[in-house]
């Protein structure tokens, strides 16, 4: 019974470590930020200093997001990134 409890504890801690690492990896792009969070690719795109678009997709999926309702294209917007643990704070002049 002790061996089983140790195995469960090791598996649990390993899972926490993987989620913790994947939540911290992000890449700054020309229009925002891309991050891998758990099993999702997440992208934050600034279309202006007041408009932000969030794209989520399964990890490593290859597709081009086309929308019939979004006709604006991303603009070059000045923004700042602050990371505090697993929290990523992205700010522009108006958001």
Secondary structure, DSSP 4 states (H G I P E B T S, - for coil): -HHHHHHHHHHHHHHHHHHHHHHH-EEE-SSEEEEEETTEEEEEEESSSS-EEEEEEETT-------SS---------EEEEEETTEEEEEES--
